[in-house]
């Protein structure tokens, strides 16, 4: 019997706010342990939470970006459990009436378009972080109370690769919208993976196995691949799977059981008595909706449709928003947007990267910390964006060759001079005068009788050698297309 996997994801994302969810403590990574804390996030008796307005706005903004419904009434609840990283012995979250529900994420998968329904995106608080040492454990409460968004998907993913593509698409959306920096090395994105298997074509889901606290997308892929194979192996041999929670051992490459359904926590949810229900007004929602941005996939499709760019170029401009915005500033003014894209991606980006690598090395030699090095941006370029249009026009009109254009760009990047000025000062205008090119060709043919005879005897490759000699003789100024035509005509005559 063939089996298929069904996967649902619960993605936890730290929101991009300056302060925590219920207090004024800083929401920052890397501070010394237990320094960004106060009586509220330490859960001391008698304290009262006050909701972070920006966190509420970012939650609803996420709902808009994911096409969710925004209910007119939402509330907070207490999720009761006992663990060292929860000082209050309960977590404030949203249970049965969240701030957003019923959305969708579209993403590219296997050359097509996939859609995953989003059950809800609800707001809660992060917990502290446990540290385990040789003979004792410690708890850092700096993270406790950081605004956390939990995005719950429907169980509609069918493979580990599909799950990772969805996660990458979701991450792009959240970064585009300014919801979160999504820095996984700083723990800003974590994921619980729910996996079940069933006979292929069956409608009923199998026993749900949850893998907790995945902190990398590569880990999600490896854990899902292992767990799917493990579950299929169990049921194929007549075994029975029981709903349970497992952990991923990244070193061993296996999942291990933590608890079964019978031992699962009863969280005893109850409405949070110290927080009023969330009832957004139309004016407040209108303010949030004005922060909605173009989604990454929509941006990629638009670049392909509006500028006839290949998928690879559009993907580059999707991933590098400033670079794409720079390109778009000038692309509408040219008849050859693909050529403009080539210069922006292959030349401009490369030269900027080289300059920043050199700058970082120079600053490091002077003892400047890496975090304090100010790198060059597109705003620091010495030339105007329209200079790229001018360069493309010079090449397209045949006034300079593609090879000369590379030298022009280098000087343009270094000095800020316009392409036309550089070409005129350097005397780099391409020779397109037929008479002059015929003279170059005749001289080359006379000086190279062997290759000329080879071409006449049918060795087509000899023509390329002769063209190279003409370009050398003309110091790269001869129009290459015209050189080929004249050479071939002269040799056949």
Beta strands, then each sheet from edge to edge (+ up, - down):
strand 1: 3-14
strand 2: 77-80
strand 3: 90-93
strand 4: 101-109
strand 5: 112-125
strand 6: 129-132
strand 7: 137-140
strand 8: 147-153
strand 9: 189-199
strand 10: 209-214
strand 11: 244-249
strand 12: 254-260
strand 13: 270-271
sheet 1: 4+ 5- 8+ 1- 9+ 10- 11- 12+
sheet 2: 3+ 2- 13+
sheet 3: 6+ 7-
end
